[in-house]
Structures are given as C-alpha cells and as structure tokens.
Amino acid sequence: MKNAHASKKPNLLYQQIADKVRGIIQSRRLQPHDPVPSEGELAKLFGVSRMTSKLALELLAEQGLVYRLPRRGTFLSGQQEGTPSNDKMPLEREPDSVRAEEQPCKQIALIVPHLSDYTSKIIAAAENEVRKYDCDLILKISKDKEDEDVCLQRLVEGGIGGIILFPQGRKTCSDQVLRLKLQQFPIVIIDRIFREVSIDCVYHDHYQGSYEMTKYLIGKGHREIGYTSNPVNHITSREERYQGYIQALLDHAIPVKTQYIHFKNVDCDPSRMNESDPEQERLIRANPQMTALLCGDDYVAISTLYTALRMEVAVPDQLSIVGFSDIHLSALTPIPLTTVRQDTEQLAQSAFHLLMKRVHHSMEKPITIKVQTTIVERKSVLQCASS
C-alpha cells in the first residue's frame, strides 16, 4: 500500500507539514471548496522547501481531505476531517469557482474603494472593455479594508473569472490579495502599487505627472511653488505625486521650502469644495510670496481655488493653482483649472488585456504597466517673469 512506508516513519517532515495544514483548516474554519494554503505559502510559512509542501498537499489529497487543480490551487474537499477516502471528488460536485477554468470566462469583477468622478470614469471604461471580451462586469464598492477582503472572498467563492482591484489605502498588500496571488488566481491591481510583493498592476505614472506639472509651472516663470494634498495615508499615488514635485524643484535648483508644503489633516470633502477651507486659508495667508500651488488632486485644487477667491486673492494673477486628475468639475470652476489628466480608458484597456492573459493561464512574471498622463492647460496659471 502507498501509505505503508509512511506508517513506519510518522515523523517525516512532509507529514509534519500535512498535520500543520490540518490545523490551519480547523483554525480558519475552512468550508468545503475553500482554498487551502498553496505550496509557496506553506514553504514561506514553515520555512521548508516547495517540494516538502507539495508532498504534504499530495498526501492530504490521497487521504481525500483536499483536491488539487492545475494552475488553480488546492481546495478543501467535502470530506470531513478524520474520514479519509481515496476516491477522487467527482467533477459534478465541484463548485462553479472550480469549474470556471474549464468554461469560457463570462464574469469579471471590478472593486473600487469609493464612487467619485475618477472612479466613475474607470467604471465606464471598464464596462466598455469587458464587452470586447464578451463578458459581464460585476461591480463592488468596498467600504473599508475589511470589506474589501470580504468582497474578494465572496467573488472567488462565487466563481468569478478574474478580478480588477482598486485597493483601499494600505501600507502593505493584504493577506487576501497575497493569498490569491499565491493561488495564481487572475487578479490585477489598478492605481496602486505594493512595493513589497511582485504582482500584476496597472497604474498612472503619478510621479511623472506631478514632475511635469511642476516643470510646467517653472516654465511659466514660477519659482515660489508650493504643494498641498490630502493626507497620504499609505496611498502610493499621493506619495508619488509629492515626490515628483520635490524632484522637479531639485532638478531645477529651486530650494524646497517646507513652509510652502501642507498635507491636510483630513480628506477634502467634495460636497463642501465651494466653501472656504481654514487649513488652506492658513497656508495661503502665511505665504504671500508663494506664486503657484500644486495640489495633489482636483478636489483639493478646487477647494483651494474657492478659498483663495473668498480671501480676495486673485487667481491666477496673485496665485496660480493647478490640480491632478481632470475631473469634470475642473473645467467648470470660476477660473477653469489647469490640471493633470489621467487616461482612464488606457488604464482600463491595459488592465483588462493583462487580466485576460492571466485568465487564459499566461505564466509570465508579474507585469507592471505605467499609463502616462498629460497636462490640460486652462486659465488658472499666470505666465510671470522668472526670478
């Protein structure tokens, strides 16, 4: 018998790992057809080789506790712990999420962290792209980090073909996303990057966009250029926009003046953009020499513009203001806003093209795609004499 040798040597390392997997199944209260840790995840978790992890999972599969699918991973079978069986699980008992790899992909999910002008553009572009692949788009709006994990889990359990995720602001990649990556589930991250893990992502080049806008202001003769933004909150796009501003000043031998830089304590409220913002008012009042202000997004820019006008600071004659994103309102403000445009159609097109490669089991290494931005010139910047 296959297990005769194992019964003589109960302390083999792969058998110990198999026991630990049983413990994980019980502690996590996994249900039939839930994914169990992959070979790579087990190797990392317990400090063993992938071969040892593979042998452990194969042992559990022989015992009927789990079943394994090529390029999909390992899943908990319908067998209860302690009732091993050597019979393989019949195909008709597998859930839709397992059968999905043998069927044409018909549903793709898009998860966004909020509804805004920017995410609405992404949704519209995504709907247009998904139809090109004869698929349906399932939209989820996550409430917070925990809800994002719940959305991911339910979509996978429901048999979704692939997922495009616009994550909540996180310092590191979530365990749920990492688990899907290790299971080689088709998932593409958009508008964020996780530097600690290599994973498919498509995002706008926020750094270059901010760099080019700062360079544009310098080209207009400005040297006293400030920067203001919503709090960073581990959101990489906000980090990169700030870094682009700093680097452009340094590259043009312009001193970075910390008094010109302000990160808001709380996010700008889009419903109150036409009101005076006390934080922005203090920034403007404290720095009368500042001639231009680069804002981390259009909401902050529009709020700052209205604040300046209520202070009777002429825009752009006394203070030039620019934004980032090119939301619809940016062209409708009292002084139409010069801003950085993010191409949401290109973002969606690149993300779906990459996702469908993964759906069809492309084994390429993780790919990062940067989508370039452009400057939209309107009326909020003054051409001034360079100092």
URGIRA-V997432 format. One record per residue. N is the residue number from 1. RES is the residue in one letter. PHI is phi as a letter, one per 40 degrees, with the letter a starting at -180 (* if undefined). OMEGA is omega in whole degrees, -180 to 180 (* if undefined). D_LAST is the distance of its C-alpha to the last C-alpha in Angstrom with 1 decimal. Layout:
BEGIN
N_RES_PHI_OMEGA_D_LAST + N_RES_PHI_OMEGA_D_LAST
END
This chain:
BEGIN
1_M_*_-176_87.2 + 2_K_c_-174_83.4 + 3_N_c_-178_83.0 + 4_A_c_-179_85.9 + 5_H_c_-179_83.8 + 6_A_c_-178_81.2 + 7_S_c_179_83.9 + 8_K_c_-178_85.0 + 9_K_b_-175_81.5 + 10_P_c_-175_79.9 + 11_N_b_176_77.2 + 12_L_d_-173_75.4 + 13_L_d_-178_71.6 + 14_Y_c_177_71.1 + 15_Q_c_176_73.8 + 16_Q_c_178_72.0 + 17_I_c_178_68.8 + 18_A_d_177_70.9 + 19_D_c_179_72.1 + 20_K_c_177_68.6 + 21_V_c_176_67.7 + 22_R_d_178_70.7 + 23_G_c_178_69.3 + 24_I_c_180_65.9 + 25_I_d_-179_67.7 + 26_Q_c_-176_69.6 + 27_S_c_179_66.7 + 28_R_c_179_64.4 + 29_R_f_-180_67.3 + 30_L_c_179_66.7 + 31_Q_b_178_68.6 + 32_P_d_179_70.4 + 33_H_g_171_68.0 + 34_D_c_176_65.0 + 35_P_c_174_63.0 + 36_V_b_-178_63.8 + 37_P_d_-178_61.5 + 38_S_c_178_61.0 + 39_E_d_-179_61.9 + 40_G_c_-179_58.3 + 41_E_c_179_57.9 + 42_L_c_179_61.2 + 43_A_c_180_60.3 + 44_K_c_-176_57.1 + 45_L_c_-174_58.7 + 46_F_b_177_61.7 + 47_G_g_180_60.5 + 48_V_b_179_63.0 + 49_S_c_177_62.9 + 50_R_c_178_62.5 + 51_M_c_178_66.1 + 52_T_c_179_67.4 + 53_S_c_179_65.6 + 54_K_c_179_67.0 + 55_L_c_179_70.5 + 56_A_c_-179_70.2 + 57_L_c_177_69.2 + 58_E_c_177_71.9 + 59_L_c_180_74.5 + 60_L_c_177_73.5 + 61_A_c_178_73.7 + 62_E_c_-179_77.2 + 63_Q_c_177_78.2 + 64_G_g_-178_77.0 + 65_L_c_179_74.4 + 66_V_b_170_71.4 + 67_Y_b_-173_71.0 + 68_R_b_180_68.5 + 69_L_b_-179_66.8 + 70_P_d_176_65.1 + 71_R_g_178_61.3 + 72_R_b_179_61.6 + 73_G_h_-178_62.7 + 74_T_b_-174_65.5 + 75_F_b_178_66.8 + 76_L_c_-179_69.3 + 77_S_c_179_72.6 + 78_G_c_179_75.0 + 79_Q_c_174_77.1 + 80_Q_c_178_77.3 + 81_E_d_178_76.8 + 82_G_g_178_80.1 + 83_T_b_-176_81.6 + 84_P_c_178_80.7 + 85_S_a_178_81.7 + 86_N_c_179_81.6 + 87_D_c_179_81.5 + 88_K_c_-179_78.3 + 89_M_c_-180_76.7 + 90_P_c_-175_77.7 + 91_L_d_-175_74.9 + 92_E_c_179_75.9 + 93_R_c_-179_75.0 + 94_E_c_-180_71.5 + 95_P_c_-180_68.9 + 96_D_d_-178_66.7 + 97_S_c_179_63.7 + 98_V_c_-178_65.8 + 99_R_c_-172_67.2 + 100_A_d_-176_63.8 + 101_E_c_180_63.3 + 102_E_c_-179_66.5 + 103_Q_b_174_65.5 + 104_P_d_180_62.8 + 105_C_c_-176_59.6 + 106_K_b_-179_59.8 + 107_Q_b_176_57.4 + 108_I_b_-178_53.9 + 109_A_b_172_52.2 + 110_L_b_178_48.6 + 111_I_b_177_47.6 + 112_V_b_-175_44.4 + 113_P_c_-179_43.3 + 114_H_a_173_42.8 + 115_L_b_179_42.7 + 116_S_a_177_39.4 + 117_D_d_-178_37.8 + 118_Y_c_-179_36.6 + 119_T_c_177_40.0 + 120_S_c_176_41.8 + 121_K_c_179_40.1 + 122_I_c_-180_41.2 + 123_I_c_180_44.7 + 124_A_c_179_44.9 + 125_A_c_179_43.7 + 126_A_c_178_46.1 + 127_E_c_179_49.0 + 128_N_c_-178_48.4 + 129_E_c_-174_48.3 + 130_V_c_179_51.4 + 131_R_c_178_53.5 + 132_K_c_-179_52.9 + 133_Y_c_180_54.8 + 134_D_f_179_57.6 + 135_C_b_175_56.7 + 136_D_b_179_56.3 + 137_L_b_175_53.2 + 138_I_b_-177_53.9 + 139_L_b_174_51.1 + 140_K_b_176_50.7 + 141_I_b_-176_48.2 + 142_S_c_-178_48.2 + 143_K_c_-179_48.0 + 144_D_a_-176_46.9 + 145_K_c_-179_47.3 + 146_E_c_-180_51.0 + 147_D_c_176_51.6 + 148_E_d_178_49.6 + 149_D_c_179_52.1 + 150_V_c_178_55.0 + 151_C_d_180_53.7 + 152_L_c_-177_53.5 + 153_Q_c_-178_57.0 + 154_R_c_178_58.6 + 155_L_c_180_57.2 + 156_V_c_179_58.5 + 157_E_c_-179_61.8 + 158_G_c_175_62.0 + 159_G_g_179_61.8 + 160_I_c_-176_58.3 + 161_G_c_-179_57.5 + 162_G_a_-175_54.0 + 163_I_b_168_51.0 + 164_I_b_-172_47.3 + 165_L_b_168_45.7 + 166_F_c_-168_42.4 + 167_P_c_167_42.8 + 168_Q_c_177_42.2 + 169_G_c_-179_39.5 + 170_R_b_176_41.2 + 171_K_c_-180_40.3 + 172_T_b_178_42.8 + 173_C_c_-179_45.1 + 174_S_c_178_48.0 + 175_D_c_-178_51.5 + 176_Q_c_178_52.6 + 177_V_c_179_50.0 + 178_L_c_180_50.9 + 179_R_c_179_54.5 + 180_L_c_177_54.1 + 181_K_c_-179_52.2 + 182_L_c_178_55.0 + 183_Q_c_180_57.5 + 184_Q_g_175_55.6 + 185_F_c_-178_55.5 + 186_P_c_178_53.1 + 187_I_a_179_49.9 + 188_V_b_178_46.3 + 189_I_c_177_43.4 + 190_I_b_174_40.5 + 191_D_g_175_37.0 + 192_R_a_170_37.5 + 193_I_b_174_38.2 + 194_F_b_-172_40.5 + 195_R_c_-175_39.3 + 196_E_c_-179_42.6 + 197_V_b_179_44.8 + 198_S_c_-176_44.9 + 199_I_a_179_45.6 + 200_D_d_177_45.0 + 201_C_a_177_41.7 + 202_V_b_-178_39.5 + 203_Y_a_177_36.1 + 204_H_c_180_32.8 + 205_D_c_-176_30.1 + 206_H_c_180_28.1 + 207_Y_c_-177_26.0 + 208_Q_c_179_24.9 + 209_G_c_178_24.5 + 210_S_c_178_22.0 + 211_Y_d_-177_20.2 + 212_E_c_178_19.9 + 213_M_c_176_18.8 + 214_T_c_177_16.0 + 215_K_c_178_15.1 + 216_Y_c_178_15.5 + 217_L_c_177_12.9 + 218_I_c_178_10.3 + 219_G_c_177_11.6 + 220_K_c_176_11.1 + 221_G_g_-178_7.3 + 222_H_c_175_7.8 + 223_R_b_179_7.0 + 224_E_c_-172_9.5 + 225_I_b_179_12.4 + 226_G_b_180_16.0 + 227_Y_a_177_19.4 + 228_T_a_-173_22.8 + 229_S_a_166_26.2 + 230_N_c_178_29.9 + 231_P_d_-176_31.5 + 232_V_c_176_31.8 + 233_N_f_177_35.6 + 234_H_g_179_36.1 + 235_I_c_-171_34.9 + 236_T_c_180_33.4 + 237_S_c_179_31.4 + 238_R_c_177_29.4 + 239_E_c_-174_29.0 + 240_E_c_178_27.8 + 241_R_c_178_25.2 + 242_Y_c_-180_23.7 + 243_Q_c_178_23.9 + 244_G_c_177_22.1 + 245_Y_c_-178_19.1 + 246_I_c_-176_19.1 + 247_Q_c_179_19.6 + 248_A_c_177_16.9 + 249_L_c_-179_14.3 + 250_L_c_-179_16.2 + 251_D_c_180_16.5 + 252_H_b_176_12.8 + 253_A_f_177_12.5 + 254_I_b_-178_10.8 + 255_P_c_174_13.0 + 256_V_c_-179_15.6 + 257_K_b_-175_16.0 + 258_T_c_180_19.6 + 259_Q_c_178_19.4 + 260_Y_c_-174_17.5 + 261_I_b_-180_20.5 + 262_H_a_172_23.8 + 263_F_b_-177_27.0 + 264_K_c_179_29.4 + 265_N_c_178_32.9 + 266_V_b_179_34.7 + 267_D_c_176_34.1 + 268_C_c_179_32.9 + 269_D_c_-177_36.0 + 270_P_d_-178_35.9 + 271_S_c_-177_38.5 + 272_R_b_-177_36.2 + 273_M_c_-178_32.9 + 274_N_c_177_33.0 + 275_E_b_177_33.4 + 276_S_c_180_30.9 + 277_D_b_-177_30.3 + 278_P_d_180_30.3 + 279_E_c_-180_28.4 + 280_Q_c_178_25.5 + 281_E_c_179_25.7 + 282_R_c_179_25.3 + 283_L_c_-178_22.3 + 284_I_c_-177_20.5 + 285_R_c_-177_21.8 + 286_A_c_-174_20.9 + 287_N_b_-179_17.2 + 288_P_c_180_15.9 + 289_Q_c_-178_12.3 + 290_M_c_-177_12.7 + 291_T_b_-179_11.6 + 292_A_a_-178_13.6 + 293_L_b_176_16.9 + 294_L_c_-178_18.8 + 295_C_b_-174_22.5 + 296_G_c_173_25.2 + 297_D_a_-175_27.5 + 298_D_c_179_27.9 + 299_Y_c_177_30.2 + 300_V_c_-179_27.6 + 301_A_c_-179_25.0 + 302_I_c_177_27.5 + 303_S_c_180_28.5 + 304_T_c_180_25.0 + 305_L_c_179_24.5 + 306_Y_c_178_27.7 + 307_T_c_180_26.9 + 308_A_c_-179_23.6 + 309_L_c_178_25.6 + 310_R_c_176_28.3 + 311_M_c_-177_25.9 + 312_E_g_171_24.9 + 313_V_c_-175_21.3 + 314_A_c_176_20.5 + 315_V_b_8_19.9 + 316_P_c_-172_17.6 + 317_D_d_179_16.2 + 318_Q_c_-178_15.4 + 319_L_a_174_15.8 + 320_S_c_-178_16.0 + 321_I_b_178_18.9 + 322_V_b_-177_20.4 + 323_G_b_-179_23.7 + 324_F_a_174_25.9 + 325_S_h_-176_29.5 + 326_D_g_173_29.6 + 327_I_c_-175_32.6 + 328_H_d_-176_34.3 + 329_L_c_-176_33.0 + 330_S_c_179_29.3 + 331_A_c_-173_30.0 + 332_L_b_180_32.0 + 333_T_c_-179_29.7 + 334_P_d_169_28.8 + 335_I_b_-177_25.4 + 336_P_d_-167_26.3 + 337_L_c_168_24.5 + 338_T_c_-172_22.4 + 339_T_a_176_23.9 + 340_V_c_-179_25.2 + 341_R_c_174_28.8 + 342_Q_b_-176_31.5 + 343_D_c_-178_34.4 + 344_T_c_178_37.4 + 345_E_c_178_39.9 + 346_Q_c_177_38.8 + 347_L_d_-179_39.0 + 348_A_c_-179_42.5 + 349_Q_c_-179_43.7 + 350_S_c_-179_42.6 + 351_A_c_-178_44.1 + 352_F_c_177_47.4 + 353_H_c_179_47.8 + 354_L_c_-179_47.4 + 355_L_c_-178_49.7 + 356_M_c_173_52.4 + 357_K_c_-180_52.4 + 358_R_c_177_53.1 + 359_V_d_180_55.7 + 360_H_c_169_57.5 + 361_H_g_171_57.4 + 362_S_c_-176_54.7 + 363_M_b_176_54.7 + 364_E_c_174_51.3 + 365_K_c_180_49.1 + 366_P_d_-175_46.6 + 367_I_b_173_43.9 + 368_T_b_-179_40.3 + 369_I_b_176_38.6 + 370_K_b_178_34.9 + 371_V_c_-176_34.2 + 372_Q_c_178_30.8 + 373_T_b_177_28.6 + 374_T_b_178_26.7 + 375_I_c_175_23.8 + 376_V_b_-175_25.1 + 377_E_c_178_22.7 + 378_R_b_-170_23.6 + 379_K_b_-171_22.0 + 380_S_c_-179_20.2 + 381_V_b_179_16.6 + 382_L_c_170_14.3 + 383_Q_c_-177_12.4 + 384_C_b_179_9.1 + 385_A_c_179_6.4 + 386_S_c_180_3.8 + 387_S_c_*_0.0
END
